[in-house]
Amino acid sequence: VRSAPDAPDEEGPTARSVPTAGPSRSTVLYHLMHLASTLTEAVAVQDVVEQTADQLMPALGAQAMVVMAPEDGRLRIVGQRGFRAELLEQYDAGPLDSAIPGVDVMATGVPGFWTTFDELREAYPATVHEDGMAAWAVLPLIASGRPIGSLLLAYARPHVFPPAERAALTSLAGLVGQALERARLYDAKHHLAHRLQSALLPHTLPRVPRLNVAARYLPAASGLGVGGDFYDLIRLDEHTAAATIGDVQGHNVDAAALMGQVRTAVHANATAGVPPDDVLARTNRLLTDLDPDLFTSCAYVHLDLATHRACVALAGHPPPLIRHADGRMEALRVPPGLLLGIEPDTRYTSLEFPLPPGSVLALYTDGLVEAPGVDLDDAIAALAGLLEAGDPADLDEMADTLIRHAPAPDDDIALLLIGPRA
């Protein structure tokens, strides 16, 4: 249905059809309870739209549905089913003073029911019949006592809306409104968390002479899809660089924010020229002062590209893996140390090792190896086997292979591969 000034009167082919009765009271009550149960599982806005369409349209005999909401002073089509996309595009981002049922119901909170096109045209004289439907119910979506949007249900034949059905439809729309409000808050928080994490992780890694690097990050599939895993490559001078990777406890905005603080602290201490064990010790003191109630694991490696040697220190982090130039694999058995943020005076141990051209150093977070029912040592050995089979001349392909073989991402995954060149 479209409102247009001075539009000629048109009637659809179904306007003179016999009106149909709605579903029985028991049917509506059943679907009311079922929808309430289903919507509790809806997380994002599109989940609400899809589940509402799946439940309501067949139950109520409707052929089309539109969910609308105000956004930045404009009407937004949040989702729809049964209409041609191009028909609704003309309304999306339209002004909120438009003389159309969806906007009026959204503004007043009073539902509208039109059993035929004649009734709709009487209420909105400029309406043009172009959606192929014959009856409409436009319902307010109420949350926290105020309308936050409107729900349009369209029927292919004229449809009678007796008082009991109108009350039931309004109640159903109330459930949808509450679910939509929860989902919008989730989507907003999800968007904020992703923006925060995107801002805190490096967009690109610095180019370091005589060093090949590949990095990957995969968020957890559950929760907000954000977390505290991080990585960084720091160019210190012409012949030295540093690499770090870590995992802040949690999968939420707090974890992402703390991740930024840890990464910044490690970066600052690295550029100050302190050795790996002191980098972790100083970062640990900062975290204990902040007292975030979250713990962090971290691996820090200093790379000397002139001597082809490296030095690593760990704070409760999985052991780095080395694929030697001859293909032999080795897990660096560095004392893991205590997680960052627990004890302010913790001391960490470092280990120096050769890292000649042709070798590959793999730093990773536990999401790449941990899986329910799998021994951690076995999982690390399986990861080492994948590294051994990879091509050290193509770190990007090697990184993709490791990610493809990762367990289901219930935890974040970060991976950093480093390969010195001659």
FIGUSE-64490 format. One record per residue (C-alpha): x, y, z. Coordinates in steps of 0.2 Angstrom, whole numbers, plus 5000, padded with zeros to 4 digits. Example, Ala and Ser with C-alpha at 12.3 -4.5 7.8 and 13.67 -1.06 7.14 Angstrom:
# FIGUSE-64490
506249785039506849955036
***
This chain:
# FIGUSE-64490
500050005000500750174995500050344999500250474985499450644982498150654969498250474965496850394955495650274964496150094960495449934967496349774967495549614960495149544977494249694984492549624981492949454988492049385003492949425019493749285028493649245047495149245057495849095067494949025082495349095099496148935104497348935089497849115093498149075111499248925106500249035094500349175107501249055120502248975106502849145100503249195118504349045120505249065103505649245105506549215121507849135110507949275097509649375099509849495085508449605076508449495061508149345072506549425079505949465061506249295055505449205070503949325070503649285052503849095054502649095068501349225064501049225046500549035044499549045061498549195056498349165038499349315033500249325017501549465020502349555035503349715038504249765054504549955054505450065067506050245068507950275067508750445066507150535063506750425048505650265045506650105043506049945036506849825049506349675040504949595029504249445021503049415007503249584998504349634983505949714990505749864977504049904984504649935001506250024996505250184993504750185011506450145019507250305026505650405023505050545034504150505050502750635045502150525030500350495030500450305030499750175042501350115049501950285054500350335062500250175072502050205077501650375083500050345092500250175098498450135092498249985081497349995064496249865055495649875038494549725031494549785013495449915002493950025003494150045021495950085020495650205006494350295017495650315031497050365019496250445003497850454994498250274995498650174979498349994979499949914973500349774985499149644979498349624996496549655002496649675021497849745033498249745052499549875058500049845076501049955088502649865094502649925113504149905124504349995141502650075139503050165123502850115104504550075097503950025080502449945070502049775063501049765047500149605043499349595025498049465019497749415001495849415004494749535013494849485032493649515046494549565063493249525077493649605094494449445101495649435086496149615087496549595106497549435102498549525088498949675099499549555112500649465100501349625094501749665112502849515113503649555096504049735103504849675119505949555109506349685096506949805110508049675118508749635101509049815096510049835112511049675108511449735091511949905097513149825110513749705097514149845085515049945099516049795104516649755086517049945083518049945099518949785095519249835077520049995084521149905096521849775085523149815072522349845055524049805046525649745053527249845050528449795037530049725045531549695033532049515032530449455041528849365034527349375045525549315044524149355057522449285059521049325071519349235073518049285086517049165096515449105089514549125105514149285115514449455107515749375095517149485102518449455115520149485122521349395111522649515103524249505093525549635088527149655079528349795084529749865074531049915087532549965075533449915059533949745066532649705080530849685082529549615094528049505093526649475106525049385107523849365122522149315128521149425140519849325150518049345144517049375128516349545130516649735129517649735146518849605139519049705123519349855133520649775144521449695129521849865122522649915138523749765139524249785121524649965124525649925139526649785130527049905116527650045127528749925137529449845121529950015114530750055130532049925126531749815141532049625140530549505138530449455156530349635161529049675148527849555156528349605174527949785170526349745161525849635175526149775188525049895178523649765177523649725196523549915199522049925187521249785196520049735182519549565189520049485173521649395170522749385154523949265147525349335136526849285125528149405121529649375109531149485106531849455088533649495083533649485064535549515063536049365074534449265070534149235088532549265098532049275116530349235123529449245140527749185144526349235156525249085158525149065139525248905128527048865122527648935105528048815091529548815080529648735063531448725060532248745043532448555041530548535045530848465063529548535075529848595093528748665107529748795117529748735134529748905143529148915161527348975158527349095173525849165181524449255172524549445171523449535184523549415199525149455209526049625207527749555211527749405199529449375191529549295173530849185165531449205147532249085135533449125121533349015106534049015088532849075074533749055057533049095040531948955034531148925051529448975057528849035074527049005078526249105092524349065096523049075109522148935117520648945106521648865092522048705102520748685116519248575113518048485125518748305128520348335120522048325129522948495127524648415124523848305110523048465103524648555102525548405094524148405081524448585078526348555076525948415063524948545053526448665054527648525049526648485034526548675028527548775016528648895026528848995010526949035011526449095028524749155023524248985016524948905032523949015043522348985033522648795035522848805054521248915056520248785045520748645056520348745072519048675084517248755084517648935089516848935106518349035111519249175101520749125091522249235087523749165077525449245072526749165061528449235060529749175047531449255046532249285029534049285024
***
